[in-house]
Amino acid sequence: MTSTQVTRADFDEVMVPNYNPQQFIPVRGAGSRVWDQNDNEYIDFAGGIAVNALGHAHPKLVETLKEQADKLWHLSNTCTNEPALRLAQKLTAATFADKVFFANSGGEANEAAFKLARKYGFDNFGPEKNEIIAFHQGFHGRTLFTVSVGGQEKYRIGFEPVPGGISHVPFNDLEALKEAISDRTCAVVMEPIQGEGGVLSPSADFMRGVRELCDQHNALLVLDEVQTGVGRTGKLYAYMHSDVKPDILTTAKALGGGFPIGAMLCTDKVAPSLNFGTHGSTYGGNPLGCAVAEAALDIINTPEVLEQVNTKRALFEAELEKLNAKHGIFKDVRGGGLLIGAELTEEWHGKAAKFLAGARDAGVMILVAGPNVLRFTPSLIIPDADIIEGMARLDKALEVVIKAEQAAA
């Protein structure tokens, strides 16, 4: 097979312009390092947006993928398969859940969750129980339903009319939720930590209060753990840091360690509402994805990996404190585990993308969470040496960007 050389310029020629990818093209990765077409090296603090939880080309995941590739790739859901059943057994054994639905992404997992919540309300209380409450700045995916539940209007503009029966209240404001919830509410949807919304955490009292309000109004609690799940916060799922259990939970991103897969987990109480023929996915639960996800879960859901998430977070925080002592640009460092948000001071608000570009030029890949927050979601097993080297590169990037902005002022 002939390989055609492609460049970043080709993206603008052949791809829909909904993305604006960086100006380099990565071609290979190992652990927490990535190399582009010109063999430039980058330290990866982005992790594919919290996806590459075991870094790039983890030997066990590569081995599992190759083994499964020689067996079965796809069957559709006219048949079940062994990897899907094993993965479902392990997910239910490790969580609150009794049942699993597999999909291909976090958006699809959330779509299934929201449909299940409405169907459960319909089945048990009638058609009037259909309202969903979510939170401002929340993010739940890009399908029309999930972008409607998401609390960021910018993602809905131009796609109206969007599905109705959805309202939004301020995050971490229990009184606002009390005013909004009613016996017509079928579900409250929230992220245990808002990722895209700025890496914002709820209080423990808020989490408990949301659960209690759901119980009072016979509403389901849906936790979107697409970004916080599979070890990201130092527990297998972020809800495990509290005494709150959801009725439905969605998971994706890190679940496949880089292979596309998503899942909706739920209790036996609500599962019957997705009865035969009510929902489906051609590729959901395919043997390739489930085999790799099982291998990833086996590695991540261990004390060795989960406990070191917090020690590596402490190293990130210490390094960010050093950078802040030198440059004075961070107002707050927040989040949980290796989902880290560093909010810029007011002087630098709106300029997060400039620091992302500067980091790229210095050889370190980071993320943003809106225009004011730098976000870090590295591999859960990133070597300490890579954290220190990556922060040294980020230090140089900050210097360059700050000097350029000051010169332009």
C-alpha positions in Angstrom: 0.0 0.0 0.0 1.4 3.4 -1.0 1.6 6.0 1.7 1.0 9.6 0.6 2.7 12.4 2.4 0.2 14.8 4.0 0.7 18.1 5.8 -1.3 20.3 8.1 -2.3 22.4 5.1 -4.2 19.4 3.7 -6.5 19.6 6.7 -7.9 23.0 5.4 -8.4 21.5 2.0 -10.2 18.3 2.8 -11.7 18.6 6.3 -14.8 20.3 7.5 -13.6 23.4 9.4 -15.2 22.6 12.8 -11.7 22.0 14.2 -8.6 24.1 14.2 -5.9 21.5 15.0 -2.4 22.5 16.0 0.1 23.2 13.2 2.1 20.0 13.7 1.0 16.4 13.0 1.9 13.8 15.6 2.9 10.5 14.1 4.0 8.3 17.0 3.9 8.2 20.8 5.5 6.3 23.6 4.4 6.8 27.2 4.0 10.5 27.8 6.0 11.6 24.8 4.9 12.3 21.2 6.9 13.0 18.0 5.7 14.8 15.0 6.4 14.5 11.2 9.7 16.4 11.7 10.7 14.3 14.7 10.1 17.1 17.1 9.4 15.8 20.6 6.5 16.9 22.9 5.7 16.0 26.5 2.0 15.2 26.6 0.1 16.9 29.5 -3.1 16.7 27.5 -3.6 12.9 27.2 -5.9 13.2 24.3 -8.3 15.2 26.5 -8.2 12.7 29.4 -8.3 9.7 27.1 -4.8 8.3 27.1 -4.8 7.3 30.8 -2.0 4.8 30.3 0.0 7.0 27.8 0.7 6.2 24.2 1.2 2.6 22.9 1.0 1.0 26.3 2.5 -2.5 25.8 -0.5 -4.4 27.3 -3.1 -2.5 25.3 -1.1 -3.0 22.1 -0.8 -6.7 22.8 -4.5 -7.0 23.6 -5.5 -5.2 20.5 -3.3 -7.4 18.3 -4.6 -10.5 19.9 -8.3 -9.5 19.5 -7.6 -8.4 15.9 -6.8 -12.0 15.0 -10.1 -13.2 16.5 -13.2 -11.0 16.1 -13.6 -7.3 15.1 -17.3 -6.8 14.7 -20.5 -8.8 15.1 -23.2 -6.1 15.7 -25.6 -6.6 18.5 -27.4 -9.5 16.9 -24.8 -11.4 18.9 -23.1 -10.7 22.2 -19.3 -11.3 22.6 -17.0 -12.5 25.3 -15.0 -9.2 25.7 -18.2 -7.2 26.1 -19.5 -9.6 28.8 -16.3 -9.6 30.7 -16.0 -5.8 30.7 -19.6 -5.4 31.8 -19.0 -7.9 34.7 -16.0 -6.0 35.8 -17.7 -2.6 35.6 -20.7 -3.7 37.6 -18.5 -5.5 40.2 -16.5 -2.3 40.7 -19.3 0.2 40.9 -22.9 0.9 42.1 -24.3 -0.4 38.8 -26.1 -3.6 37.9 -26.4 -3.1 34.1 -24.3 -1.7 31.3 -25.0 -0.3 27.8 -22.0 0.1 25.5 -21.6 2.9 23.0 -18.7 4.4 21.0 -18.2 7.8 22.8 -19.1 9.9 25.8 -21.7 11.7 23.7 -23.4 8.5 22.8 -23.3 7.3 26.4 -25.0 10.5 27.5 -27.6 10.2 24.7 -28.5 6.8 26.1 -28.6 8.0 29.6 -30.9 10.9 28.9 -33.2 8.7 26.8 -33.3 6.2 29.6 -34.1 8.9 32.2 -37.1 10.1 30.1 -38.2 6.5 29.4 -38.1 5.6 33.1 -40.2 8.7 33.9 -42.7 7.8 31.2 -42.9 4.2 32.2 -43.3 4.8 35.9 -45.0 8.1 36.3 -46.5 9.1 32.9 -45.7 11.4 30.0 -45.6 14.5 32.1 -42.5 13.4 34.0 -40.0 14.4 31.3 -38.1 17.5 32.4 -34.3 17.4 32.7 -32.4 19.8 34.9 -28.7 20.4 34.2 -26.1 23.1 35.2 -24.7 26.2 33.6 -21.3 25.6 32.0 -21.8 21.8 32.0 -20.8 19.9 29.0 -22.3 16.6 27.9 -21.5 16.0 24.3 -22.3 17.3 20.8 -25.4 15.4 19.7 -28.5 17.7 19.5 -29.9 16.2 22.7 -26.6 16.2 24.7 -25.7 19.7 23.5 -29.1 20.9 24.7 -28.6 19.4 28.1 -25.2 20.9 28.2 -25.2 24.3 29.9 -23.1 26.3 27.3 -25.3 28.3 25.0 -22.5 28.8 22.4 -22.7 25.2 21.4 -26.5 25.4 20.7 -26.5 28.6 18.6 -27.5 27.9 15.0 -28.9 24.5 15.8 -32.3 25.6 17.1 -34.9 24.5 17.7 -33.4 22.1 20.2 -35.2 19.5 22.3 -37.4 21.1 24.9 -38.1 20.1 28.5 -34.6 21.0 29.6 -33.6 23.8 32.1 -30.3 24.9 33.6 -29.4 26.3 37.0 -26.1 27.6 38.5 -23.6 24.9 39.5 -23.0 24.4 43.2 -26.2 26.4 44.0 -28.6 24.1 45.9 -31.2 26.8 46.5 -31.5 27.3 42.7 -32.0 23.6 42.2 -34.6 23.5 44.9 -36.6 26.2 43.1 -36.3 24.5 39.7 -37.0 20.8 40.6 -40.5 19.5 40.7 -42.5 16.3 40.3 -42.3 16.8 36.6 -38.5 16.4 36.8 -37.3 13.0 35.5 -33.6 13.6 36.0 -30.8 15.9 37.3 -27.7 15.7 35.2 -24.3 16.8 36.5 -20.5 16.3 36.3 -18.7 15.5 39.5 -16.2 18.0 38.3 -17.1 20.3 35.5 -14.3 19.8 33.0 -15.0 21.9 29.9 -16.7 24.5 32.1 -13.5 25.4 33.9 -12.5 22.4 36.1 -15.0 23.4 38.8 -15.8 21.1 41.8 -19.1 20.9 43.7 -19.1 20.9 47.5 -19.8 17.7 49.3 -23.0 19.3 50.7 -24.1 20.2 47.2 -23.6 16.6 46.0 -25.6 15.2 48.9 -28.3 17.9 48.5 -28.7 17.0 44.8 -29.2 13.3 45.7 -31.7 14.1 48.4 -33.7 16.4 46.1 -33.8 13.7 43.4 -35.1 11.2 45.9 -37.8 13.6 47.2 -39.1 14.2 43.6 -38.6 10.6 42.2 -36.0 12.0 39.8 -33.0 10.1 38.7 -29.4 11.4 39.4 -27.3 11.1 36.2 -23.6 11.6 36.7 -21.5 12.4 33.6 -18.1 10.8 34.4 -16.9 10.9 30.9 -13.9 13.1 31.9 -13.7 12.3 35.6 -14.0 8.5 35.3 -11.6 5.6 35.1 -9.0 6.7 37.7 -8.7 10.4 36.7 -9.4 11.7 40.2 -7.6 9.0 42.2 -10.7 6.8 42.5 -12.1 4.6 39.8 -15.0 7.1 39.5 -15.3 10.5 41.1 -18.6 9.7 42.9 -16.6 7.3 45.1 -15.0 10.3 46.9 -18.5 10.9 48.4 -21.3 8.9 49.9 -23.5 9.8 46.9 -24.4 7.1 44.4 -26.1 7.9 41.1 -28.9 6.0 39.3 -27.1 6.3 36.0 -23.4 7.0 35.2 -21.7 7.6 31.9 -18.1 6.8 31.1 -15.9 7.0 28.1 -12.6 8.8 27.3 -10.1 6.8 29.5 -12.2 3.7 29.5 -10.6 2.5 26.3 -7.1 3.9 27.0 -7.3 5.5 23.5 -9.6 3.1 21.7 -13.0 4.6 21.1 -15.6 3.2 23.6 -18.3 4.5 25.9 -20.7 3.0 28.4 -23.8 3.9 30.4 -24.0 2.2 33.8 -27.3 2.0 35.7 -29.2 0.2 38.4 -31.6 -2.6 38.1 -34.3 -0.2 39.1 -34.1 1.8 35.9 -32.6 -0.6 33.4 -35.9 -2.3 32.4 -37.0 0.9 30.7 -34.5 0.4 27.9 -36.3 -2.8 26.9 -35.9 -4.6 23.6 -35.9 -2.3 20.6 -35.8 1.0 22.5 -32.2 1.9 21.8 -29.2 0.6 20.0 -25.7 1.0 18.5 -24.3 -0.8 15.6 -20.7 -0.6 16.8 -21.4 -0.3 20.5 -19.8 -3.1 22.5 -17.7 -4.3 19.6 -15.1 -7.0 20.6 -12.0 -4.8 19.7 -13.1 -1.9 21.9 -14.2 -4.1 24.8 -11.1 -6.2 24.8 -8.8 -3.1 25.0 -11.1 -1.5 27.6 -11.0 -4.6 29.8 -7.2 -4.5 29.7 -7.1 -0.8 30.5 -9.5 -1.3 33.4 -7.5 -4.2 34.8 -4.4 -2.0 35.0 -6.1 1.3 36.2 -8.4 -0.2 38.8 -5.5 -1.2 41.1 -4.1 0.5 44.2 -0.7 1.0 42.5 -2.2 3.2 39.8 -5.0 4.9 41.7 -2.9 5.8 44.7 -0.1 7.4 42.6 -2.6 9.7 40.9 -2.6 11.9 44.1 1.2 11.9 44.5 1.5 12.9 40.9 -1.0 15.6 41.4 1.0 16.9 44.3 4.0 17.1 42.0 2.0 19.0 39.4 0.8 21.5 42.0 4.3 22.0 43.4 5.7 22.7 39.9 2.8 25.1 39.1 3.4 26.9 42.4 7.0 27.4 41.3 5.9 28.8 38.0 3.4 31.1 39.7 6.0 32.4 42.1 8.1 33.3 39.1 5.5 34.6 36.7 2.4 35.4 38.9 -0.2 34.4 36.3 -2.3 31.8 38.1 -5.2 32.9 40.3 -6.2 29.3 41.4 -5.2 25.7 40.8 -8.1 23.3 41.2 -9.8 20.1 40.2 -9.2 16.6 41.5 -6.4 14.1 40.9 -4.9 14.5 37.4 -7.8 16.7 36.2 -6.1 20.0 36.9 -7.2 23.5 36.1 -5.0 26.5 36.5 -7.1 29.7 36.3 -5.3 32.7 34.9 -5.4 36.0 36.8 -7.8 38.7 35.6 -4.9 40.4 33.7 -4.6 37.3 31.5 -8.2 36.3 31.2 -9.2 35.5 27.6 -5.6 34.5 26.7 -5.5 30.8 27.6 -5.1 29.9 23.9 -1.9 32.0 23.7 -0.3 29.9 26.4 -1.5 26.7 24.8 0.2 27.8 21.5 3.3 28.9 23.4 3.5 25.5 25.2 3.3 23.8 21.8 6.2 25.8 20.5 8.2 24.9 23.7 7.5 21.1 23.3 4.7 20.5 25.7 1.1 19.7 25.0 -1.5 21.2 27.3 -5.3 22.0 27.1 -7.6 24.9 28.0 -11.0 24.8 29.7 -12.5 28.0 28.3 -10.6 31.2 27.7 -9.3 31.6 31.2 -8.1 28.2 32.4 -5.1 26.0 31.5 -6.0 22.4 31.8 -3.8 19.4 32.4 -5.1 15.8 31.9 -1.9 13.7 31.5 -1.5 9.9 31.6 -2.2 8.5 35.1 1.2 6.8 35.0 3.2 9.7 33.6 6.8 9.5 35.0 7.8 12.1 37.5 10.7 13.0 35.3 8.3 13.8 32.5 6.3 16.1 34.8 9.4 18.0 35.8 10.7 18.3 32.2 7.3 19.3 30.9 7.0 22.0 33.5 10.5 23.3 32.6 9.3 23.6 29.0 6.1 25.3 30.2 8.2 27.8 32.1 10.0 28.8 28.9 6.7 29.1 27.1 5.3 31.4 29.8 8.3 33.6 29.6 8.0 33.9 25.8 4.2 34.6 25.9 4.4 37.1 28.7 7.3 39.0 27.0 5.4 39.1 23.7 2.2 40.4 25.3 4.1 43.0 27.3 5.9 44.2 24.2 2.6 44.5 22.3 0.9 46.4 25.1 
